[in-house]
Amino acid sequence: MDTVAVIDFETTGISPDAGARATEIAAVLMRDGRIVDRYQSLMNTGAWVPPFIEELTGITNEMVRAAPPAARVMREVADFVGAHPLAAHNASFDRRFWDAELARVRRSRQQEFACTMLLARRIYPLAPNHKLGTLVSYAGLPVAGRYHRAMADAEMAASLLSKLEEDVARRFGLDAVTHELLRAIQVAPRGELGGCIARFAVTAPKLAS
């Protein structure tokens, strides 16, 4: 199977377009259903951390001021991730910050994201909701640490991704579930998981070429 880099950001707000900046990032490399390497760091962007974010994440302004410069952290984590396919829970959020913080160090993303939230909506439609904590409990996965800290969330998203892959492979008799198939599933109409996989099996050679 692919080696996938699962990332998670903690931030000062919802969107970099509104001026929010990252406060922490973690990335884990997952291969054959297990984590094989990790990167984590707080990062100092010079941004102020609002009180409600401090309460949510436990990341204080003092911690961020003592952290390495954001530019150094982003260069390190970009080198760590390399060209591996990317994944995150609620990937549209992390993708925006990944792209924005990379742009500040004059780098750009080349690979696409798989989203464990979108995947779970297709694969676990009966889950109470599709928040990370709910899905970890629903799938019987271990809690890796405090929610809303980057490493714990990245590890739990990686565990969820592995579980989603296993369940799809078992349900549909697949030898492997590729990153390309995951990205096809996450944009498939709800209720059409089987049809999506059947169509992908036909078009996969074209997608790989």
CORTA-V281238 format. One record per residue. N is the residue number from 1. RES is the residue in three letters. PSI is psi in radians with two decimals (* if undefined). Layout:
BEGIN
N_RES_PSI, N_RES_PSI
END
This chain:
BEGIN
1_MET_2.85, 2_ASP_2.59, 3_THR_2.17, 4_VAL_2.40, 5_ALA_2.02, 6_VAL_2.17, 7_ILE_2.78, 8_ASP_2.34, 9_PHE_2.54, 10_GLU_2.52, 11_THR_3.02, 12_THR_-0.14, 13_GLY_-2.93, 14_ILE_-0.61, 15_SER_2.37, 16_PRO_-0.41, 17_ASP_-0.40, 18_ALA_0.20, 19_GLY_0.01, 20_ALA_2.59, 21_ARG_2.83, 22_ALA_2.57, 23_THR_-0.39, 24_GLU_2.56, 25_ILE_2.54, 26_ALA_2.57, 27_ALA_2.35, 28_VAL_2.47, 29_LEU_2.18, 30_MET_2.27, 31_ARG_2.32, 32_ASP_0.69, 33_GLY_0.14, 34_ARG_2.66, 35_ILE_2.23, 36_VAL_-0.22, 37_ASP_2.75, 38_ARG_2.59, 39_TYR_2.38, 40_GLN_2.47, 41_SER_2.44, 42_LEU_2.82, 43_MET_2.39, 44_ASN_1.88, 45_THR_-0.07, 46_GLY_0.02, 47_ALA_2.69, 48_TRP_2.38, 49_VAL_2.01, 50_PRO_2.68, 51_PRO_-0.68, 52_PHE_-0.50, 53_ILE_-0.70, 54_GLU_-0.76, 55_GLU_-0.70, 56_LEU_-0.79, 57_THR_-0.40, 58_GLY_0.05, 59_ILE_2.04, 60_THR_2.90, 61_ASN_-0.61, 62_GLU_-0.72, 63_MET_-0.74, 64_VAL_-0.70, 65_ARG_-0.54, 66_ALA_-0.05, 67_ALA_2.85, 68_PRO_2.72, 69_PRO_2.49, 70_ALA_-0.66, 71_ALA_-0.73, 72_ARG_-0.75, 73_VAL_-0.78, 74_MET_-0.63, 75_ARG_-0.74, 76_GLU_-0.83, 77_VAL_-0.56, 78_ALA_-0.70, 79_ASP_-0.66, 80_PHE_-0.79, 81_VAL_-0.68, 82_GLY_-2.35, 83_ALA_0.18, 84_HIS_2.52, 85_PRO_2.65, 86_LEU_2.68, 87_ALA_2.70, 88_ALA_2.84, 89_HIS_2.23, 90_ASN_1.04, 91_ALA_-0.44, 92_SER_-0.60, 93_PHE_-0.97, 94_ASP_-0.60, 95_ARG_-0.72, 96_ARG_-0.78, 97_PHE_-0.67, 98_TRP_-0.85, 99_ASP_-0.74, 100_ALA_-0.78, 101_GLU_-0.60, 102_LEU_-0.72, 103_ALA_-0.55, 104_ARG_-0.36, 105_VAL_0.33, 106_ARG_0.72, 107_ARG_2.87, 108_SER_2.66, 109_ARG_2.38, 110_GLN_-0.41, 111_GLN_2.88, 112_GLU_2.86, 113_PHE_2.45, 114_ALA_2.54, 115_CYS_2.02, 116_THR_-0.45, 117_MET_-0.84, 118_LEU_-0.70, 119_LEU_-0.76, 120_ALA_-0.56, 121_ARG_-0.57, 122_ARG_-0.68, 123_ILE_-0.56, 124_TYR_1.12, 125_PRO_-0.32, 126_LEU_0.03, 127_ALA_2.55, 128_PRO_-0.69, 129_ASN_-3.12, 130_HIS_0.56, 131_LYS_2.69, 132_LEU_-0.83, 133_GLY_-0.70, 134_THR_-0.75, 135_LEU_-0.64, 136_VAL_-0.79, 137_SER_-0.77, 138_TYR_-0.69, 139_ALA_-0.01, 140_GLY_0.61, 141_LEU_2.71, 142_PRO_2.54, 143_VAL_2.10, 144_ALA_-0.22, 145_GLY_-2.81, 146_ARG_2.25, 147_TYR_2.64, 148_HIS_0.44, 149_ARG_2.45, 150_ALA_-0.79, 151_MET_-0.77, 152_ALA_-0.79, 153_ASP_-0.68, 154_ALA_-0.74, 155_GLU_-0.70, 156_MET_-0.63, 157_ALA_-0.66, 158_ALA_-0.74, 159_SER_-0.71, 160_LEU_-0.74, 161_LEU_-0.78, 162_SER_-0.73, 163_LYS_-0.72, 164_LEU_-0.78, 165_GLU_-0.81, 166_GLU_-0.77, 167_ASP_-0.67, 168_VAL_-0.78, 169_ALA_-0.77, 170_ARG_-0.76, 171_ARG_-0.63, 172_PHE_0.15, 173_GLY_0.69, 174_LEU_2.51, 175_ASP_-0.58, 176_ALA_2.67, 177_VAL_1.93, 178_THR_2.88, 179_HIS_-0.65, 180_GLU_-0.70, 181_LEU_-0.72, 182_LEU_-0.75, 183_ARG_-0.52, 184_ALA_-0.74, 185_ILE_-0.73, 186_GLN_-0.30, 187_VAL_0.06, 188_ALA_2.59, 189_PRO_2.50, 190_ARG_2.45, 191_GLY_0.02, 192_GLU_0.62, 193_LEU_-0.83, 194_GLY_-0.75, 195_GLY_-0.67, 196_CYS_-0.79, 197_ILE_-0.69, 198_ALA_-0.74, 199_ARG_-0.67, 200_PHE_-0.66, 201_ALA_-0.55, 202_VAL_-0.71, 203_THR_-0.13, 204_ALA_-0.75, 205_PRO_-0.63, 206_LYS_-0.71, 207_LEU_-0.55, 208_ALA_-0.27, 209_SER_*
END
